């Protein structure tokens, strides 16, 4: 299967909304506001289109979507900017084919290239754990969002990126 991973374009927005809504519909932990979150993030000052990626089997068909947003880790003596993944979605008919993993790898590569040292995600420890994510608490990083214990995960993108970085992970207002 040949997929292209591309920076989102405005012509993709409607399909992304459909993919995200369909992917999260059966998820018990979903609040159903993932599509609204994407729209709010796009309206923020820190939004970077190059960190919003779609997977396509053909030029006009979106089957997966991922978005990274800058977030801040605020410690006693420092602030560090990393990116948060929210959301990552694969159309139900396309799930189980490693498309989410490929998309995640593409997003991580783009984040690394943009100079970000880590990716944070609130998600399933089994799924993300297989992809190198660990509990943020392992780095003394705590989430300001009401997140179930153990679901605040993080992955350093470069060696030592999170050394001496502990603190509170703060999200932009778009996440509230």
C-alpha positions in Angstrom: 0.0 0.0 0.0 1.4 3.4 -1.0 0.5 6.3 1.2 1.8 9.8 1.0 2.3 11.8 4.2 1.6 15.4 3.5 1.3 18.8 5.2 -2.4 19.5 5.4 -4.0 21.8 2.9 -7.3 23.7 3.3 -9.0 21.3 0.7 -8.3 18.5 3.2 -10.1 20.1 6.2 -13.6 18.5 5.6 -12.2 15.0 5.1 -10.0 15.4 8.2 -13.1 16.4 10.3 -14.9 13.2 9.0 -11.9 10.9 9.7 -11.4 12.3 13.2 -15.0 12.1 14.1 -15.3 8.5 12.8 -12.1 7.4 14.5 -13.1 8.7 17.9 -16.8 7.8 17.9 -16.3 4.3 19.4 -13.6 5.5 21.9 -15.1 5.4 25.4 -12.7 8.0 26.8 -13.5 10.5 24.0 -15.4 13.6 24.8 -16.4 14.1 21.2 -14.7 17.4 20.9 -11.6 16.3 18.9 -12.8 18.1 15.7 -13.5 21.3 17.6 -10.0 21.0 19.3 -8.4 20.9 15.8 -10.3 24.0 14.7 -9.3 25.9 17.9 -5.6 24.9 17.5 -5.6 26.1 13.9 -6.7 29.5 15.2 -3.9 29.9 17.7 -0.8 32.0 17.3 1.5 29.0 17.7 -0.2 26.8 15.1 2.4 25.4 12.6 0.8 23.9 9.4 3.9 21.8 8.8 3.1 19.9 12.1 -0.4 18.9 10.8 -0.1 15.9 8.6 -2.5 13.8 6.6 -2.0 10.3 5.1 -3.4 9.8 1.6 -3.6 6.7 -0.7 -4.5 9.1 -3.5 -4.4 12.8 -4.1 -7.9 13.5 -3.0 -8.5 10.9 -0.2 -7.5 11.4 3.4 -7.4 8.3 5.6 -5.4 9.5 8.6 -4.5 12.8 10.4 -2.2 13.9 13.1 -1.5 17.3 14.7 1.3 18.5 16.9 1.0 21.8 19.0 3.6 23.6 21.0 3.2 23.2 24.8 5.3 24.4 27.7 6.9 22.6 30.5 7.3 25.1 33.3 9.7 24.3 36.1 10.9 26.3 39.0 13.8 27.8 37.1 13.0 27.2 33.5 10.5 26.9 30.7 10.9 24.4 27.9 8.8 24.1 24.8 7.9 20.7 23.3 5.0 19.6 21.2 1.8 17.7 22.1 0.1 15.2 19.9 -3.6 15.9 19.7 -5.3 14.1 18.0 -4.0 11.2 16.0 -6.7 9.5 14.0 -7.0 6.8 11.4 -10.3 6.2 9.5 -12.0 3.0 10.9 -11.7 1.1 7.5 -8.0 1.8 7.5 -7.1 0.9 11.1 -4.9 -2.1 11.9 -2.5 -1.5 9.0 0.2 0.5 10.9 -0.8 3.8 9.3 -1.0 5.4 12.7 2.5 4.3 13.5 3.8 5.6 10.2 2.0 8.9 10.7 3.4 9.2 14.2 6.9 8.6 12.9 6.4 11.3 10.3 5.2 13.8 12.9 8.1 13.0 15.2 10.6 13.5 12.4 9.0 16.9 11.6 9.1 17.9 15.3 12.8 16.9 15.5 13.6 18.9 12.4 11.7 21.9 13.8 13.9 21.7 16.9 11.5 20.3 19.4 13.1 17.9 21.9 10.1 15.8 22.9 6.5 14.8 22.1 3.8 14.6 24.7 0.5 12.7 24.3 -2.4 11.8 26.5 -3.2 8.3 25.4 -3.1 4.5 25.7 0.0 3.3 27.4 0.0 0.1 25.4 -0.3 1.7 22.0 2.2 4.5 22.6 4.4 2.5 24.8 5.3 0.2 21.8 6.4 3.4 20.0 8.8 4.5 22.7 6.6 6.7 24.9 6.9 6.5 28.7 5.0 8.0 31.5 5.8 11.7 31.8 6.1 11.2 35.5 9.3 9.3 34.8 10.8 12.7 33.9 9.1 14.5 36.8 6.7 16.1 34.3 3.1 16.5 35.4 0.1 17.3 33.4 -2.1 20.3 34.1 -5.1 18.7 32.3 -7.3 16.2 34.2 -5.7 13.1 32.8 -6.2 9.5 34.1 -3.1 8.3 36.0 -0.5 6.8 33.7 -2.0 8.3 30.5 0.3 11.3 30.3 3.1 10.1 28.1 6.2 11.6 26.6 8.9 10.6 24.2 12.3 12.4 24.0 13.2 13.0 20.4 16.9 13.5 21.0 19.2 12.1 23.7 19.1 14.1 26.9 16.3 16.3 25.6 14.4 16.0 28.9 17.4 16.0 31.3 16.6 18.5 34.1 13.4 19.6 32.5 10.8 18.5 35.1 7.8 20.6 35.8 4.2 21.2 34.9 3.1 20.6 31.3 0.9 23.6 30.3 -1.3 23.6 27.3 -2.6 26.6 25.3 -6.1 27.8 26.0 -7.3 25.9 22.9 -7.1 22.6 24.9 -9.5 23.8 27.6 
